[in-house]
Amino acid sequence: MEFKRRREFVFLYTVVDANPNGDPLNENHPRYDEDTLQALVSDVRIKRTVRDEWVNQERLVFVDGKPKTLKTRFEELKQSTGKEKGDEVLRECIDTRLFGVTFALGNESFAWTGPVQFKWGRSLHACTFEFIQGTSAFATEGGEGKEKQQRSFRNEYKVPFALIATYGIANQHAAKYTGATEEDLDLLAEALWSGTDNLITRSKQEHKSRFYLEITYKEGFNGKIGALDEKLRLLTAEGEEPDRDAQRALRRLSQLVVDIEPLIDAVEEKSDQIDRVRAIVNKELSLLGIDRLKNLAGAVIEVR
């Protein structure tokens, strides 16, 4: 049965000497805000992290990351699900139940707005973006009778350090159409955490999950706190607000503290409408306000 209680969540992770989200229209330069120098991560990149983890877990997904046509993928899914109609087949896929889909094939077409929507991820601080050159493994071949030419160069970008936050919301009304369940939402939370840790490609090495907080509201509640990521404040290890130069000089998690007090204030204001607060905290992350979090009514805290 589809979920009936709205959820909001915020997720924090670190990136070290990697590219959080390259822009293919800008030589794969990390996406960033030109005014604030904050690193940016698209909602599409976040969903890809989750989908890749579901693929690793051998869960049925519509977008499996392999190059193929819609018709080919649909035929594969019909084989594995034993169903024929597009809406029946796609209700078997966890990614379409949660993220939605636009489907048009043959005489059947429909569009589902996904119950789960992500805001673009944004680092809690200004970052440094570095350009690096290297050489290819093999030299290029020369023409007939000529010696081999010198090796070609490769270019890449990296962010030395970034603490990135993303906000999401699960809308129970959209779940009526896609069939997303409470179990699906729990699997999403786990895939977001473990999938980020499992980003071990060359450009995504050293992504590490640090903090996840999820609010489950009581059935019938249609409001939200909104933008939970904007209620997190970054401080130095000494408890001060760093200026832009100090923010760009950050290189290790031990150099900072995340103040969650404004977030706790917002949660407490909605306490009459909240059923449960769940948090996962990485043991290396210093949080200002962790005791208040533990004392919230119905709070479940897990340290990893």
C-alpha positions in Angstrom: 0.0 0.0 0.0 1.2 3.5 -0.8 2.7 5.6 2.0 0.3 8.1 3.6 2.7 10.1 5.9 4.8 12.9 4.5 8.5 12.8 5.0 11.3 15.4 4.8 15.0 14.7 5.0 18.4 16.3 4.8 21.6 14.5 3.9 25.2 15.6 4.4 28.3 14.0 2.9 32.0 15.0 2.3 34.0 15.0 -0.9 37.8 14.9 -0.8 40.0 15.4 -3.9 37.2 14.4 -6.2 34.6 15.9 -8.6 31.2 16.1 -6.9 29.3 16.7 -10.2 31.0 17.7 -13.4 29.3 19.9 -15.9 29.7 18.3 -19.4 29.1 21.7 -21.0 32.0 23.2 -19.2 34.8 20.7 -19.7 33.5 18.7 -16.8 34.4 21.5 -14.3 32.7 20.9 -11.0 29.3 22.6 -10.9 29.4 25.6 -8.6 27.8 28.9 -7.7 29.9 31.7 -9.2 28.9 34.2 -6.6 29.3 32.1 -3.4 31.8 29.5 -4.7 29.7 26.8 -3.2 30.0 23.4 -4.9 26.7 22.2 -6.5 25.3 18.8 -7.1 22.2 18.2 -9.3 19.2 16.2 -8.2 19.9 13.9 -11.2 23.4 13.1 -9.8 21.9 12.3 -6.4 19.2 10.0 -8.0 21.9 8.3 -10.0 23.8 7.5 -6.8 20.7 5.9 -5.3 19.8 4.0 -8.5 23.4 2.6 -8.8 23.1 1.3 -5.3 19.8 -0.4 -6.0 21.4 -2.0 -9.1 24.2 -3.3 -6.8 21.5 -4.7 -4.5 19.8 -6.3 -7.5 16.6 -4.4 -7.0 14.4 -3.8 -10.0 14.9 -0.3 -11.5 13.8 1.2 -14.8 16.9 3.3 -15.4 19.7 0.8 -14.9 22.5 3.0 -16.3 23.2 0.9 -19.4 22.9 2.4 -22.9 19.8 1.0 -24.5 16.5 2.1 -26.1 13.3 2.5 -24.2 11.8 -0.3 -26.2 14.7 -2.7 -25.4 14.5 -1.8 -21.7 10.7 -2.2 -21.6 10.9 -5.6 -23.2 13.5 -6.7 -20.6 11.2 -5.5 -17.8 8.2 -7.3 -19.3 10.2 -10.5 -19.2 11.3 -10.1 -15.6 8.0 -8.9 -14.2 5.6 -11.0 -16.3 3.5 -8.0 -16.9 2.5 -6.3 -20.2 1.1 -2.8 -19.7 3.5 0.0 -19.2 2.0 1.3 -15.9 1.9 -2.2 -14.5 5.5 -2.9 -15.4 6.8 0.4 -14.1 5.0 0.0 -10.7 7.3 -2.9 -10.2 10.4 -0.6 -10.4 11.4 1.2 -7.2 13.0 4.2 -9.0 9.8 5.0 -11.0 7.6 4.5 -7.9 9.7 7.1 -6.0 11.1 9.4 -8.7 8.4 9.3 -11.3 8.7 8.7 -15.1 7.5 9.9 -18.5 6.6 6.9 -20.7 5.6 6.9 -24.3 5.8 3.7 -26.4 3.4 2.4 -29.0 -0.2 3.3 -28.0 0.6 3.8 -24.3 1.8 7.1 -22.8 1.7 8.6 -19.3 3.7 10.7 -16.9 4.1 10.3 -13.2 5.3 13.1 -10.9 7.6 11.4 -8.5 6.6 11.5 -4.8 10.3 12.1 -3.9 11.9 15.3 -5.0 15.4 16.5 -4.2 16.7 20.0 -4.1 20.1 20.6 -5.7 22.9 19.8 -3.3 25.1 22.7 -2.1 28.2 22.8 0.0 27.9 24.5 3.3 30.9 26.6 2.5 32.9 28.2 -0.3 35.2 25.7 -2.0 38.4 25.7 -4.0 38.4 24.2 -7.5 41.7 22.9 -8.9 42.7 22.2 -12.4 45.1 19.2 -12.9 47.0 18.0 -15.9 48.4 14.5 -16.5 49.7 12.4 -19.3 48.1 9.5 -21.0 49.4 6.0 -20.5 50.5 5.5 -24.1 52.2 7.7 -26.7 50.5 8.5 -30.0 51.7 6.8 -33.2 53.6 8.8 -35.7 53.2 8.6 -39.5 55.0 6.1 -41.8 58.7 6.2 -41.1 58.3 8.6 -38.2 59.0 8.0 -34.5 56.2 7.9 -31.9 55.0 11.2 -30.8 55.0 12.4 -27.2 52.2 11.4 -24.9 49.0 13.4 -25.0 47.8 15.3 -22.0 44.6 14.8 -20.0 42.9 17.5 -18.0 40.7 17.1 -15.0 39.2 19.1 -12.1 38.9 18.3 -8.5 37.6 19.8 -5.3 40.0 19.4 -2.4 37.2 19.3 0.2 33.5 19.9 0.3 30.8 19.2 2.9 27.6 19.0 0.7 24.0 19.1 1.9 20.9 18.0 0.0 17.3 18.3 1.0 14.4 16.1 -0.1 10.7 15.6 0.5 8.3 12.7 0.0 4.8 13.7 -1.0 2.1 11.2 0.0 -0.4 12.5 -2.6 1.8 11.6 -5.6 2.3 8.1 -4.1 -1.3 7.4 -4.9 -0.4 7.2 -8.6 3.0 5.5 -8.4 2.3 3.1 -5.6 5.4 4.1 -3.6 5.4 2.5 -0.1 6.8 3.1 3.4 9.3 0.3 2.7 10.4 2.1 -0.5 11.2 5.3 1.5 13.2 3.3 4.0 15.2 1.7 1.1 15.8 5.1 -0.4 17.4 6.4 2.9 19.7 3.3 3.1 20.6 3.6 -0.6 21.4 7.3 -0.2 23.8 6.5 2.7 25.4 3.3 1.4 25.4 4.4 -2.2 27.4 7.6 -1.5 30.0 5.5 0.4 30.1 3.1 -2.6 30.9 5.9 -5.1 34.4 4.6 -5.8 35.0 5.5 -9.4 38.0 7.6 -10.2 36.2 11.0 -10.2 34.0 10.1 -7.2 36.5 8.5 -4.9 36.4 9.7 -1.2 32.7 10.5 -1.0 31.6 9.7 2.5 28.2 9.9 4.2 28.1 12.0 7.3 24.6 12.9 8.5 21.0 12.0 7.6 18.0 13.3 9.4 14.5 12.3 8.4 11.2 13.6 9.7 8.0 11.5 9.3 4.8 13.5 9.9 1.5 12.3 11.2 -1.0 11.0 8.7 -3.2 13.9 7.4 -0.5 16.6 7.7 0.2 18.4 4.5 2.7 21.1 5.5 6.5 21.0 5.7 9.4 22.8 7.4 11.1 23.1 4.0 14.8 23.6 3.0 16.2 21.7 6.0 19.7 22.1 4.4 19.5 25.9 5.0 19.0 25.3 8.7 22.5 23.9 9.1 25.4 26.2 10.0 29.1 25.5 9.5 31.5 26.5 12.2 35.2 26.1 12.8 36.5 23.5 15.3 36.8 26.5 17.7 33.1 27.4 17.2 33.5 30.5 15.1 32.0 31.3 11.7 34.7 31.1 9.1 35.1 33.8 6.5 35.3 32.9 2.8 39.1 32.4 2.8 38.9 30.1 5.8 36.1 28.2 4.2 38.1 27.6 1.0 41.1 26.5 3.1 39.1 23.6 4.7 40.7 20.2 3.9 39.5 17.9 6.7 36.3 17.1 8.5 38.1 17.6 11.8 38.5 21.3 11.0 34.8 22.0 11.3 31.6 21.6 13.4 28.1 21.5 12.0 25.5 23.5 14.1 22.2 21.7 13.9 20.5 23.9 16.5 18.4 26.0 14.0 17.2 22.7 12.5 16.2 21.3 15.9 14.4 24.6 16.6 12.4 24.1 13.5 11.6 20.5 14.3 10.4 21.4 17.8 8.0 24.0 16.4 6.3 21.2 14.4 6.5 18.6 17.1 2.7 18.3 17.4 2.6 17.1 13.8 5.6 14.8 13.8 5.4 11.1 14.2 9.1 10.2 14.2 12.5 11.7 13.8 15.3 9.4 12.5 18.9 10.3 12.3 22.1 8.6 11.1 25.3 10.2 12.3 28.8 9.4 11.2 31.0 9.1 14.3 33.7 11.4 12.8 31.3 14.3 12.4 31.1 16.9 15.2 27.6 18.2 15.7 26.5 21.2 17.8 23.1 20.3 19.2 23.4 16.5 19.2 22.1 16.3 22.8 19.0 18.2 21.8 18.5 15.8 18.9 18.7 12.8 21.1 16.1 14.3 23.5 13.5 14.9 20.8 10.3 12.9 21.3 10.3 9.8 19.2 13.9 10.3 18.0 15.8 7.3 16.8 19.6 7.9 16.4 22.0 5.6 14.8 25.8 6.2 14.9 27.9 4.7 12.1 
